[in-house]
Amino acid sequence: MIGKQRILRTSVAGLLLFSFSLCSVLYLESIERWVLEWFMVLRPNALITSLWESPSMDIHVDLYMFNWTNSEHINNHTVKPHFQEFGPYRFKETMQKVNVVWHNENSTVSYKRRSRFYFDEAASAGRLTDPMVAPNLLIVGIYQKMLNWSPMLRTLMLMTLNLYGKEKETSMVRPAGDWMFNGFDTPLLKMSKMVPSNLMPELDFPYEKIGYAYPRNGSMEIYGHHNVHTGRQDFNKLGQIARWRYNNVTDSSPRCRLKGSAGEFHPIPLVKGRNISYFLPDICRELEVDYVGTTIFEGVLGYVYKGSARNVANGTDNPQNSCYCQDNCQEVRSGLLNISSCWYGAPVFASYPHFYQADSYYVDHVDGMKPDKDRHELFVILEPKTGMILEIRARIMASLLVEPRTSGIYRKSRRTFFPLIWADYNVRITPDLLTYVKLIPIVEIMGKVCGCLGVAMGLVLLLWYPRQMLWQKHLMQKIEINSLDTRSPEPLKGVEESPLLIGLQYVPAIKEGARAS
């Protein structure tokens, strides 16, 4: 006889295994998301936090410079400015987050970013000593700032420029390395440093050198103080910018609240058809990229997002961008984003390289621009379940607006947007991380298979003893029936012992033929 305790324990184990396995099969996606959310929430000393602080990604930046080849014709309206592209100048970037501070009261974390760039001469098509001619960025910036100055201060600045003796230089010639990360100083910049900032705050400039990418190499200040959501209270806010430079708006666009990913995380799982956005410190604003479809990236399913003409349209063509045009703002044609306030008052504009996806007006006013979809399109590929970056090609160009003024060196020039430099920022997942990403669908299949096996095993355990007991009962019934059917019939009592039959013997009948003989 099987013990009742044994039957009970086996049945309960089978019931639990069956229930757990069935739930895991039916709610596998929900369980998987819960596990991912628990793993990806930023918290002190967590594995994901270590990866976040020092990203294990292959990052390199290709910089392309524009050399102004006919600067001597700046005041000739019949001659278009001509530019020759040099590059790429490839730099390998290592990124690290420093001064990390956790804010449990609102589930955010603050940090500063430090990036170091190392020149890769073997992968570059140019040298850092290549001479580059560009518009006089410093003079153009000063004249732009002077528009808002008082007449007395403006006269004083013009006198300073005459004393400086460089007011007639419409262009500047410097090595490519100086224009990029090294930077360079000028006598005018040194003179401005001698003036106390409290007397003339208009001349205040935070750096001792100028350059398109100066002082990004090794500096923590250029990218500013970041404050992002950890995802602990609301996972959909994971990695989204909360504050930048201690404010939830930028000084350049106080009517636009900060939005977008700081670069590493997006709300998961990604949804087909839903766009994503990034907050880019280099342009002091959010840049949205549009969902366009799916692709297979080295065996992994990826969602593809691309920059479109809508993303760089002005506030008239795209009302979402209207808040970035502040008081006394004159919008330009779509294709360029005004980031002057982000570049210390210099009339600098951001766009896709070679004015790709911009109004044809910009390409028509200069020579040397060759917009090309394959070379100049911005795109992002993300793994949909984790939001992990598979590949990014962020391509952005900076241009300088030169306008004729009533006084100054550009008073006879034509209104032109001068392309200065563009960057092809390439981020690609490492083979080690890609191996882990490829395991995700395998783990899902294994989870479903194990769940189905668990359901079957649970049913076996749950029904094992009841089935065995029923089988034994059925077998016993069959044995009893068979034993009754095979039992021999009992002879009639008293018949063989009758005195009438004593002495009688059975004699077989004799055939008639035998009798006749």
ROVEX-55570 format. One record per residue (C-alpha): x, z, y. Coordinates in pm, whole numbers, plus 50000, padded with zeros to 5 digits. Layout:
BEGIN
XZY ...
This chain:
BEGIN
500005000050000 501444989450341 501765018050588 499375017850884 502165026551131 504184996751018 501204973651059 500484987851404 504074984551530 504394948651406 501044938351555 501834953951894 505254937051902 503664903751817 500984908352085 503574916552353 505834887752254 502904863552249 501574875152588 504984874852758 505914840752619 502564825452708 502824838253066 506374825153094 505204790552986 502154789953213 503884805153519 507424792453470 507654776953819 506434808853987 508884829953789 511694805853872 510874807554243 510764845554234 514204846454073 515594821654329 514144841254619 515624873554488 519004856554444 519084837754775 517994865255014 520984875055226 522024911155177 525334929755202 527794924954913 525574899354734 527064868854565 525064844754781 526344862955091 529944857154988 529234820054944 527454819755279 530294836655466 532934813055325 531154781055214 532654764054911 532024728655029 534154697855087 533974693355465 535794667055664 535224651956006 536034616056099 536454612056474 536304578056645 537604572956999 536604546157249 539404530957453 538264516557789 540194483857801 539154470258144 539064501358361 540524481758652 537164463958695 535134495558743 533924484459087 533154448658983 529434446458906 529814413558725 532134427958459 530784450358186 532954479458072 534594469957745 535464494957473 537614493057164 536954517556884 539904536056730 539734556656413 538864573156198 540994603456275 540184625355977 540264663155990 539574687255707 537494716955815 537494752255676 534644773955797 534204811355797 531684835755940 533224866256103 532004898056275 528984899256042 526454926056143 523234933655951 519994942556133 517614958055881 514974965756144 514074928956182 515744914255871 518364893756054 522124890856044 524504882956330 527844865556311 530324843056484 531654811156333 535314802256317 536324767156212 539824753956165 540594716756159 543634701955984 544644666156057 544754643955746 547174616655848 547054598955509 543284593955531 543324584355900 543524549756050 545154561656370 547734586056503 547234615256736 549694599356979 547554568157033 546974564457411 543294564357509 541784554057841 538524570857943 536604577258266 537834606458476 535624632258305 536654660358538 535924641258860 532584628158729 531594663358632 532534677458972 530574650959159 527564658158939 527774695359014 528204688659386 524694674059405 523264709459399 525804724759637 525364732460003 526754706860253 529524730560358 530644736960003 530454699959925 532664691760227 535144718060121 535334702959773 535894667959912 538774681560118 540194697559805 539964664859617 541834647259899 544504673959882 544574670559507 545444633959555 543664622459238 540384611959395 541324575559352 541894577558977 538814563758809 540284567558462 542514591058268 545074581658001 545904607757740 546954608057371 544084608657126 545064643357006 544724657157360 541284641957401 540214658157073 541264693256966 544454699157165 543004695657512 545014691257833 545174707258175 545194691458520 546334703558865 542724703958983 541714726358694 544604749858773 543534750959139 539994760159043 541324789658842 542934803659156 539574806259332 537744838959249 534584831559054 532544855759268 533354835159578 532644800859426 530794804959096 530114767559101 533774761359016 533824785658726 535024768758406 535514790358096 538534772057952 542004764358080 541974729257933 539534700657891 538924678957587 536024665657387 536594689957099 538524717157283 538674746457194 536784743056866 539904746156653 540164782956562 537874795156838 534874817856783 533454814157133 532664777057140 529934780156874 528614812457019 526964843256874 524404835056603 521534856256477 519614842856176 516874855355943 517944869355606 514654861055432 513994896955323 510694901155510 509684864555514 511534841955274 510314810755456 512524820955751 515714823255543 518644809055740 516504799456040 517954806356383 516504837056557 518844840756855 521824822156991 524164837757242 521874868257243 518754849257347 515834831857175 516084802757419 519074784057556 520234785357917 519974747657931 516364746757802 514604779757879 511174764857799 512174755757443 512224783557186 515054782056933 514134765256608 515834750356308 518194759256029 521624772756115 522974748855852 522944764655507 519344772555408 515884757455421 512494770855308 512224763654934 510944746654739 511224716454965 507974697755016 507774660054998 506844645155334 507824676055533 510664671555784 513564695655830 515464705456142 518824719756242 519924739556542 523164723456663 525324744556898 527244713357006 524114699757174 522434733557239 519164723057082 517224715256768 517554681456599 514834671456356 515404646856071 512594629255886 511814629555516 512104594255375 512054597654993 514024608054689 517264596954526 519494605254231 522754620654350 525284620954064 522554628453812 520664653354031 517314647054199 517654649254577 515314646954875 516574623455148 516144629755521 517254605955795 517544605956171 515064582456334 514454568356680 511724594556726 514234622856692 516284610856993 513374598457203 512684611757551 509794635157629 507494606357718 507884587857389 508064620257188 506204649657349 508004673957117 511154667657323 509474672157660 510484708857698 514164699057701 513724681258033 513814709058292 513034710358664 514204680058863 514964662758535 514894625058538 514374612058188 516494583558063 515374556757822 514834567957465 517874570357243 519954595257441 519564633057468 520594649257795 523004677557707 524584681358053 523804718358075 525564723257743 528694706057880 529074727458195 527194703858422 529024671758331 526494643158276 527044640757901 524454625957663 524174626957285 523014598157068 523644581356737 526954562156728 527114528656911 523654536257054 522074530656712 518274535556723 518424536257105 516854513857364 518654480357383 519384487857750 522414508857653 524044482857429 523424455257681 525284473257961 528624476557780 530754455157551 532094466357216 529024483857073 528014472756723 525154494356593 525154494456215 522724512755987 525214519355708 527934533055937 525894550556204 522784564456038 522414602156007 521174614055668 520894645755462 520404649355085 519134682954957 518344696254609 514574703554629 514334735754425 517204754654589 517534735854918 521254733054844 523214706755034 524244677554815 525554655855098 525354654055477 526514626055702 525844638856053 526814611556297 526654619756669 528164602556974 528864616657320 528544594457628 529264600257995 526944588058269 528814572758563 526634565858867 527444551459211 527674578459478 527654576359856 531184590359852 533864592459590 535744569659356 532654555859179 530644546859490 530834509459407 530464512359032 527404502558831 525254528558658 526704529558308 526704552358005 530314552857889 530764559957516 533524585857471 533754597457110 531644599456798 531924621556491 531054614556131 530594649655994 530694647555614 529704677255395 529584672455020 528914696554736 531944705354525 532074694954156 531934731554049 528734738354242 527274705254129 527784715853768 525664746853828 522974726053999 522854702753700 522164732853478 518874739953658 516744713953470 518484723153144 517604759753199 514004749453274 513734729952947 515314758452754 512874782452918 509904761552810 511254757652456 512014794752425 508594802652565 506864780752307 508974795752029 508094830252158 504384821752149 504694809851790 506784839951686 504354863751853 501414848251667 503294851351339 504024888151397 500514894951524 498814878851224 501384886350956 499934917950801 496234909550855 496824876050683 498804892750404 496054918050349 493394891050342 495464870650101 495974900249869 492254908149876 491404872149797 493964871649515 492524903249358 489044888749367 490244857049198 492034876648926 488894896648851 486764865448826 489274848048599 489484878248368 485724878448328 485604841348241 488264842747966 486894873647774 485724865147396 482034871347310 481294902547099 479704896846754 476124907846690 476184942746558 474544948046218 474394911846110 477544911245898 476694945245747 473204934945637 472644941345258 470844908345233 474034889645301 476304909045071 477724887144799 476594855244955 479174828845014 479024797645214 479044766844996 479354733645170 476764707245096 477514681444820 477144645344906 474534624944715 477024601344561 479004629344416 475844645244278 474854613344087 478114611543912 
